[in-house]
Structures are given as C-alpha cells and as structure tokens.
Amino acid sequence: LCPKDFLHMTIIGQFNLGFILARCRNHNLWILDQHACDEIYNFERLCKETVIHEQKLIAPLPLELSPSEEHCVLEHMDVFERNGFRFSYDPEKEPRHRLSLTALPHSGSGGDGKKAVQFGRDDVGALCAMLGADGTSSSEGYTAGFGAGLPEGGRIAGVNAVRRYAGLSQSGYQSDGIAGPSVVRLPKAIAMFASRACRGSIMIGTALSHKEQMNILTKLDKTDIPWNCAHGRPTMSHIRSLTECLLGDDNDIATHVAGPSLSVLSEE
C-alpha cells in the first residue's frame, strides 16, 4: 500500500464505531483507525500552518550558548524566527555571549480552556539540538534532548510525538527550514500540536456516514507520513488479501455457467 492508493480504495463500511474497512485496488483488505487517521492529518496541518506568535521582552535576555549553538542560531535565524524567537547580536562581545533574546514564542490555550504553553531560553538549546548543534558546553544548563521543553507534567505520549518528529527533523533538515515534510518545530510545540490534534479528531464511538469515511481517506491522501498518528498509534492494519476469495468466486461462477443445464419440455 502506498499513499496514492487511498483515493482509489473501496469502502466496505464502518466496524464497531471506530474502524473503517476498505479494499485497495490490488484487492487487499485493510482496517483503518478513524481516530488515528484523523489525528495524523490534524497534527501535520497544525505543524505546517500554525503561526507561533512572539512576545517582546522588556529588556534583552543575555544568552550563554556553546560555540556550536551560537553558530546554529546565526546560520538558521529564519527557523528560529518562524518559531517565535527574536535576537539581538553584538559582535563586540566575546564568543558565546553575542546573542540576546528580545522576544520569546507565545502560544494561547487553543480555545480549549487549557493553560497556555510557556516558552523560555531553554527552548533555544532544544531547537539547536534538533538542528544538529552540540550544546554540551552551555554553562547555563540548556536542555538539548528530544524531550526538552515539554510542558510540566507532560505525558509519555507527548514525549513520543517529540521523539518521532525530532527524528525526522534531524534526518531530513534542509536549508529552508523544512524538516522532512514540515517546518522544524520546538519540542514543546510538537507536544502541544500532538495534544490538540488528538483532542480535536474524530473519536472512537462516532458513527460515520459513507461520505465521512471517504473524507478520512481523502485526508490521508494529503498527509506526508500517514502510517502512524502523532503518538505512534498505527493508522491502519492489513487484514488479508482478497485475491484468492475473488478468484474462487469467479471460478464458481464460470463452473455454474459452463455446467450442464436442465430444460423442461412441455408435453403436447
């Protein structure tokens, strides 16, 4: 199965108010998780389209970065600005001390009543790590791991989303700030998007019409990596090949048509 097959699938129906049974064009039967499919579409959309606003600081906040991190920020300034950071640069200062933060990312609650996600200067080191910088000599203890900057009390599901997305960023980063399929994002933002995508997706137990089921397949066709949701849950599973069954039905039909037939002659 490849992504271009989704629009050519034949929907058989919904199963147990949580799954969609569909047949692809090479006659394989698949079961799709309606929640996971909708979630990965929403997650990728949030990662690509969400604008993280900036909050200006009253006074510049000095940074003490490693040489690798300082070079990373300067080389990929556009990526940091897309994530809501703004910096001032003083070439007269010593290396590692030339950058100061003038604005930090700011995110609202997303309209769901949740507390806004807080960003800080630790997130500079986290984003540097995703871009391949070495932060081992940062004297202020900036965290540069996959789980860096997660909201306090963040669950393992958020960490999984960060690890999966960060892995794509490190393996597929391009000079224009695109990581694999999406813009490079802060670990905190990834976890936030994953949580919001999950809560805003079609839930298990929701009855879907044929049109709504087809809409899920259309959304999968628009995703870059449709095989798992943001938290790692598989979106679909292969059940079996229907080729043998279909050939068996064709053989039965052919045998019936070609076999002997009885005719009743009227007596006159």
Salt bridges, closest charged atoms under 4 A:
ASP5 OD1 - ARG25 NE 2.97
ASP33 OD2 - ARG233 NH2 2.59
ASP38 OD1 - LYS219 NZ 2.84
GLU39 OE1 - HIS35 NE2 3.24
GLU39 OE2 - HIS231 ND1 3.02
GLU54 OE2 - LYS56 NZ 3.40
GLU54 OE1 - ARG86 NH2 2.83
GLU64 OE2 - ARG96 NH2 3.72
GLU75 OE1 - HIS71 NE2 3.05
ASP112 OD2 - ARG199 NH2 2.25
ASP123 OD2 - LYS188 NZ 3.48
GLU140 OE1 - ARG121 NH2 2.82
ASP224 OD2 - LYS48 NZ 2.62
